[in-house]
Amino acid sequence: MSEAKQQACEYELVSVEDYEPPIGAEAGRRQIEDGVNGFLVSTVAEAAARIVQLVRDPHLRSAVGARARDSVRHRFLLTRLVGEWFDVIDAFETHFRLRGSAATQIAP
């Protein structure tokens, strides 16, 4: 995971809803749905306007923060990714045989 992507995940988990990595950073654009789980900004003025909006509207701040944390949990947390890999591995049928003895099978 890139440093910018890791930082965005950490910010979202602790409710820093208006985080945006440096302009043009692809990680933020893949993670943040503008107005849903954060805000994408291009200028300092846009960032300031979004911060003021969040400060003035506690309901919006709370809703965006909750959606940001949920999106990190569901899309990026390592425990979820590892669980998916275990599901993939469990989907395979395994038949183990000892070398030299084709008739002996050890069930998983």
N, C-alpha and C positions, 0 to 999 in steps of 0.2 A: 504494500500500500504506500502510495507516495506521501511525502510529508504534508503536503497541502490537504490531501484527502483525509489523512489521519487527524489533522488539526480540525478540519470541518466536522468530522464525527465527534471529536471530543467537545467542541463548542456546542453542537446540537444536543449532546447528552446532558450538558449542564445548563441548558436553556439560554444560550447566547444565540437568539434567533436571527439576528441581522448579520451574522458572520458571512463574509464573502472573501475568498482568497484573492490574490492579486488579479487584476483585470485580465481576462483571457485564460485564466487557469481552468483547464478542462475538468478537473476534479469537481469544482463547485458547480459547474454547469450540468454534470451528470447526477449530482446528488440533490441539488436544490431545485424544487419546482417553484418558480417565482410566484409569491403570494400564497403558496400552500404550506410549505414547510420551511420557508425562509424567503429572502429577497435577493435577487440578482441586481447589482448596481454597477454602473460604469464610471461614475465620477464621485468625488468627495461630496459634492452637493446632493447627489441622489442618496448616498449613504446617510448623510445628515438628516435628510427629509424622512427616510425610513426609520431612523432612530427616534426622531421626534414623534412620528406616528405611533411607534411601539410604546414610547413613554406615556403618551396621552391616552392610549387605548389598552387598558389592562386585559380586556377580554381578547382582543386580537393577539396581544403578546402571549397570553396563556395558550390560546388555540394553536398559534403557529409553533410555539415551543413544544407542545404535546405532539403535534404532527411531525416535527423534526426528530424528536426522540423516537417515536414509533418507526419512522422511516429508517433510522440508523439501526434500530433493533432488528427490523425485518429484512433489511437489505445488506448490511455491512458487518454485523458483529461476527467475530470469528467462531463463536459457539454455534451460531446458526449455520454457518458455512461448513463447519466440521460435521454437524448433524446431517446436512445434505449429502456430504461425501459418504458417511456411514450408510445412508439409505441407498446410495448407488452401489456401494460394495456389497451390501446385503442382498441386492437384487440378483447377483450372480449365483448360479448353482455351483457348488464346489464338490469335487470328487478327488480326494487325495489318495495316492497309491504309493506304497513303499517301492523303491527301486528294486527290480529283480523279482517282484511278486505282484503280477498284474491282478491276481485274484483277491488280494487283500485291500479292502477299502476302509478308510477311516471317515466316518460321517462327521460333518461339522457340528 
